[in-house]
């Protein structure tokens, strides 16, 4: 069932891309900023899974949205600190924006 959710699949693919990218961070930051990026991405995925299972989805979707905004900032910080190249950041930002659009649509459909 979850695999049929586009937002789940897009988030899962983003996480698959993030892990190897974070492994290339400087060692000291891999366990600080890198870990925060990984945990935040997993929190988004967890929120999607939970929202899919709940009747009242909106609180979980809002929480996932906050996590997505946090991930955006962490990725931007990684780019500004030159742990991610501009190209890598652009790729990640596009994927995060895709997830954001899907999440926003899901939230709108649950406010009616």
Helices and strands as residue ranges (DSSP letters): G 2-4, H 6-23, H 27-30, H 33-53, H 58-80, H 86-109
